Amino acid sequence: MTKIVNSWNDFDPLKHVIVGRADFSVIPPEEPATSEKVPIDSEMRGMWGPRPTETVEKANAQLDYLAKVCEDHGVIVDRPTPLQWNQPVITPDFRTDSMMTCMPPRDILLTIGNEIMASANSFRCRYFEYLAYWPLMKKYFDEDPEFKWTQAPRPRLTDASYKHNYYDEKISLEERLERTAAKDFVTTEAEPMWDAADVLRLGKDLFIQHGLTTNRTAMEWFKRYYPDLRIHAVNFPGDPYPIHIDATFVPLRPGLIINNPHRRLPEEQRKIFEANDWQIVDAAMPAHETPPPLCYSSVWLSMNCLVLDHKTVICEASEVHQMEQMDKLGMNVIPVPFRDAYPFGGALHCATADVYREGGCEDYFPNQVEDPTLV
């Protein structure tokens, strides 16, 4: 019997991974989940359509190199099957004029044990993105009799799922930060919506970021779907656009997490980590003051790394401060150039999805504390 799928965290030895592709990627048109998120002075403002061929080729070269580095370290690498992302998305409830990409599988695929689940994304342009991974899911299904291939309930993404005029040009950065601190986001609670990259897997405990892409209804859904796991909501008030936890709160090995110093975990939410002797360290500052051209993400992709095992980590090759910190934290660093891939959906962790890591479902938090976030 072949066991293909198994992963309970982001740091046990990685043996099988999916690395994304940038082919046919599109900058999607504005929609309720993203409208006005792009800063007024950004060159991305009002821009949509196929990404320039030269940028796609550069991104694919770096993705291919990441795949090779993983293979050189004994990791089996699979790749998705890109769709023609310039096609419209049409459902009974909405229409949007294009899809996006399959560069960041981490947003779409959540691996918990022997199950890979496609997420319930809140962006309309991502409604059919899971299809790029379906050939791989079928292959795992055929080869691994224990593999559970699942799809979270598909959200309808009607207008009721969003707060309209949430992104107002007149709102200052300070007002945005006040909103995120008050857990006031563009998504409503009309239905469960979540991106897989908002779910931090730590064995028996799932820490899920409540932000622009994942709502509280999703957390209630997770509690019911995984009754044997413990669900915790986390939020990071210093982030004006909280999307995905993996450029904010990144575990390196059992007992050690780096946290974005501009988006620190609130004091009351740290108690469960303190009670179980976990160390939360401020991440090093990014080496760059601005993201690369045509990139939505923040400079904090610097901390979005791929951990191969408890002592080995892949970091972006130009992020000298982050690599130096990793070295001081006892990690062997493998530098991989990746900034040309950033605009397509993030950094090294975003661009991958776990298929198999050694190890089982450990209890890293035997000392549970009362969780103020899910009251």
N, C-alpha and C positions, 0 to 999 in steps of 0.2 A: 504493500500500500504506500503510495507516494503522498507525502504531506507537502503541499505547495504553499499554503497560506497560514501564517502564524505571526502575529505581532501585537504586543501589549504596551509598548512604550516607544520612545524615540531614541533610546541609547543602548539597548542590548545589541550584541553583534549582528550586523546587517548582512544577510545572505542573498536576498532577492529584492529587487526594487524596480519600479516603473520610473523612467525618465521621460519627461514631456518632449513635444516637438513644436516648433514655431510655424510650420507650413501653413500658408493661406490665412495667417492671423489678420484680424480686423480690429480697428479701433471702433467700438460699438457706438451707436447714436445715444443721445441722452434718453433717459427713461426715469420713472419716478424714484427708483432706488439710487440713481447716480446724479440726477439733475442738479446742476450747479455745484456739485462737489469739487469740480475743478476750479482752482483759484482764478479770480478775474484776470490776473496778469499772466496766466499760464498760456504757453503756445498751444496747449491741448484744447483750449476753450473753443467749443463749437466745431472741433475737428472730428470727423469720423470717416471710415472707409478702410480699404485694404492698407495694411502697413507696407511701407516701401520695401521693394524686393531686396535691396541691399541690406536693410536692417534684418530682414528675415534670415538671409543667408549668414550674416554674422552671428545671430542668435543661435541658429542651428549648429554652426561650427562649435560654439561653446557648449551647447547641450550634448553634442556628440563627444566632445572631449570629456565632459563630466561622466558620461556613460563609460568611456574608456578607462578613466581613473577608477571608477567603481569596479569594473571588470578586472583591472590590474590588481585590485585588492580582494579578489575572490568573490565578488558579488555578481550574481546573475542579473542581467539588465534586460527588461522588456520595454518596448516603445508603443505608444498608442497609434491608432489609425486616424490621421486628421480628416476632418470633413471639409467641404467647401464652406468656410465660415461666413462668406459674404451672402449666404442665403437668408431670407427673412425667417423670423420665428412667428408662426401664426397658430393660435389656439382659439377655442370658442370665446376666450375672455380677453385676449389682447393680441396686438401685432407689434413687433418691433423689427426694424429693417435689416438687422444682421445679427449673427452670433459673434463669437470672440476668438477663441483659440483653444488648443489643448496643451499649452506649455506648462500650466501649473496643475498637475494631477492632484496635488495635496488639497486643493480647494474642493475637489469633487469626490474623492474616494477616501472613506474612513475605514481603516483596518482595525478590528478589535477581535483578537484571538484568531479564529478560523473563519471569520466573516469579513467580507468587504462590502460596504454599503455605499451606494451613490447618494449624495446629499440632497437636501431640499433647498436649493439656492434661491436667494431673494432677487437676484438680477434676472430680468426677463431674457436678456441676451444669452444667458447661460443655461437656458431651459433644456436644451438637447445636447449639452456638452458631454454628458455621460456616454453618449453613443460612441465616442472615440475610443472608449475603453472596453466596450462590450465584446469585441473579438478576443481580448485578453481574458475577460471574465469567463467566456465560454471555454477557452482553453483550460483555465484553472479548474473549471467545473468538470470538464471531461477527465482531467488527470488526477484530481484530488477528491476522493469520495466524501471527505469531511468538510469540504469548502462550502460555506453558505454565501450565496450570491444574492444580495438583497438591494432593494431600492426603497429609500425613505418615502413616506407619502408625498406625492407631488403637490406642491402648493399651486393654487390657481393663479395667484399673482394678479388679482383684480385690483382696481383702484382702492378697494377697502384695505388692502395690505400695506398701504403707505400713507404717511401724513403729507398732505399736499402743502406746498409752499414752505416745507421744512428748511430747504436750502434757500435762504433769502440773501441776495447780494449785499443787503445793507447790514447784515449781521457781522459783528466783529469777531476776531479770533477769541477774545475773552468770553463773548456770549456763547460761542460754540463750546468752549471748555466748560462753561456753566451748565450747558445742556447735557454734555456727556457725563459730567459729575452727577447730575440729577437723573441719569439713566433715561434721558429723553432722546429717542432715536427716530430715524425716518421710517423704520418699519413699525407697524402696529402689531397687535396680538391676535389678528384675525385668523391666523393659521400658523402651524409650526413652520419656521423658516430657519435654515442654518447652513453655513459653509463648513465643510470638514476641517478647514484650517483654523476654525475657532475652537476646536476640541483638542485639549492637551490630555494625552493618554498616559496615565501613571498607574498601571496595573489595575487594582480594584477601584481606583478613583479616577473620575473624569472631571477635569477643570475646564469649564466652557465659558468663553468670553461672551458677555452680553454687550452687543454693540450694534453697528449699522447693518451687519449681515446675519446676525443670529439673535433671535428674540427669546423671551422668557417662556413662551408656549413651547418652544423647541425643548427647553430644559425639562419641562413637565413631561413631554413625550419621551425624552431619554430616560427619565426616572421609571416610567412604565415599561419601556422596551427592554431596559437592562436592569431588572429588579435586583440582581446580584451585585451590581456595581453601585458606587456612591457618586452622586452627581453634585458638583459644586459650581455655583455661578461666580465668576470673577469679572471685575471691570477695572479699567485703568483711567481714572479721571483726567490725567494729563494729556490724553490723546484726543485731538479735536475731530479726527476721522477714524474711530476705532473699527478697523477691519482686519481680522485674523490675528491670532495670538502669537504667531511665530516670528514676529519682529519686535516683540514686547517681553515675552516671558518664555525662556528657552532652557529646558533641562539638558545638562551635559552628562550626568551619570546619577545614580541614586544618591540623594542627599545634596545635590548642587544644582542651582538654577541661576542663570544670569537674567537680570531684569533691566529693561530700558530705564535709565535714570530720569528721563523726562516723563515716564509713565509708570510710576512705582505702584506696586500692589498696595491698596489701602491697608492701614494698620490692622483693622479687625479681620481682614481676609488673610493676613499673614499668620494668624494664630495656629492654624492647623499645621503649617510648615514648621513653626517654632516648636510646637508640641511634639514633633517627630524628628527634631534635630536636623532639619533641612537648612542649608545655608542659601540665602538669596543675596547675590552679589550684583552691584551695579555693573552693567555692561560697559565696555570701553567706548569712547566716543568714536563716531564714524570718521573715516579718513577723508570723506568728501563733504563739501558744504551744500552741494546740489545733487539731485538725482540725474541720471543720464537723459539725453533728449527723448521726448515722446514717452516719458515714464510717469505713471500716476503715483508710484510708491514713494515713501519717504526715504531719507538717507539712512534710516535705521535698518534697511536691508543688510547692513553691515553685520548684524547679529543673527541673521537668518542662515544658519549653517546646517550642514548635514553631519550628524554624529554616526560614525561607522561602528564604534564600540566604546567602552568606558574610558579608553585612553586615546582614541583617534577621532579627529574631526576634520571635515573639509570646510575651508573658509574661502571667501572671495579673495583673489590674489593681491588686490590693491588695498585691502582693508588691514593695513599694517598694525593699527592699534588693537584691533580685535584679535589678530593673530598673536600679537605679543601677550595679550591678556590670557588667551587660551594656553599659551606656553607656560605662563606663570601658574595657571590652574592645573598644571600637570597633564595637559593634553598634547599629543603629537599632532602637529598641524600639517595638512596637505593643502597647499594653495592651488586654487583653480580659478582662472580668469572667468568672470561671469557677468560683467557689467553690460555687455551687449545684449544679454538675455533679460536683464531686469525689466525693460519696458513691456515685455510680453506676459508678465504676471508674477514677478518677484524673483527671489534669489534661490539659493541651493536647496533649501528645505521645501520651498513652494514648488520647485520644478520636479519634485520626486514624490512618490507614494510608496509606502512600505508594502511588500508582499510577505516577506519572511524575515523575522529576527529570531535569534535563539532566545530561549527563556520562556517562562510561563507567566501566569497572572499573579504577580507578587502583591503582598499587602505592604506598601511603603508608608502607610499612615494608620498604624494600629491604634494610635491615640487620636480618636476622633473628637473634635470640639464642636460645640453648637455653631451651626453655619448661619450667620446673620443674613446671607444673601438670598436664601430661598424661603425666607419667612413670608 
